[in-house]
Amino acid sequence: MREVVVNSGRSYFDTNVTDHHHFFFEESGLLVDIPGDRIDVVNLPLPPDGTAIKRVDVIIRVDRVTPIAAE
């Protein structure tokens, strides 16, 4: 199990421990998995001396969009 922190004081415990990321629906608080192979993270900065990047977690925050009425 892995903790996913979406805001200060708000976190989820994810039972999916595979390589993946998340959509976070801010209005409802719903967290939806995105398969790890669907996101490419490029141009990361070099980590500080003596360290190595272990993992990159991506949380894409979304809101529902109200459709525009046809005129």
C-alpha positions in Angstrom: 0.0 0.0 0.0 1.2 3.5 -0.8 0.1 6.9 0.4 -0.9 9.4 -2.2 -1.0 13.0 -0.9 -3.2 15.3 -3.0 -3.3 18.3 -0.7 -1.9 19.2 2.7 -3.9 17.2 5.1 -5.6 15.1 2.4 -4.2 11.8 1.4 -5.4 8.4 0.0 -4.0 5.0 0.5 -3.6 3.2 -2.8 -3.6 -0.6 -2.9 -2.3 -0.5 -6.5 1.5 -0.6 -6.1 2.3 -0.9 -9.8 3.9 1.9 -11.7 1.0 4.4 -12.3 -0.2 8.0 -11.8 -3.5 9.6 -11.0 -6.3 11.9 -12.2 -7.7 13.8 -9.2 -11.2 15.2 -9.5 -11.1 18.3 -7.2 -14.8 18.7 -6.9 -15.6 15.1 -5.8 -12.3 14.0 -4.4 -12.2 11.0 -6.8 -8.8 9.6 -7.5 -8.5 7.6 -10.8 -5.5 5.5 -11.9 -3.5 6.3 -15.0 -1.3 3.5 -16.3 2.4 4.3 -15.9 3.1 3.7 -19.6 0.6 6.5 -20.6 2.8 9.3 -19.2 6.4 10.2 -20.3 8.3 12.4 -17.9 11.2 14.1 -19.7 13.8 16.7 -18.9 14.0 16.1 -15.2 16.6 18.1 -13.4 19.7 16.3 -12.0 19.1 15.2 -8.5 21.3 16.7 -5.7 24.8 15.2 -5.3 24.8 11.8 -3.6 21.1 11.1 -4.5 19.2 9.3 -7.2 15.7 9.7 -8.5 13.6 6.8 -7.1 10.2 7.6 -8.5 8.2 10.4 -10.1 4.5 10.7 -9.1 2.2 12.6 -11.4 -1.2 13.9 -10.2 -3.3 15.6 -12.8 -6.0 17.7 -11.2 -9.2 18.0 -13.2 -12.6 19.7 -13.0 -15.8 18.9 -14.9 -16.4 21.3 -17.7 -19.8 22.7 -18.3 -20.7 22.3 -22.0 -21.5 25.5 -23.9 -25.1 25.7 -25.0 -25.7 25.8 -28.7 -27.1 29.1 -30.0 
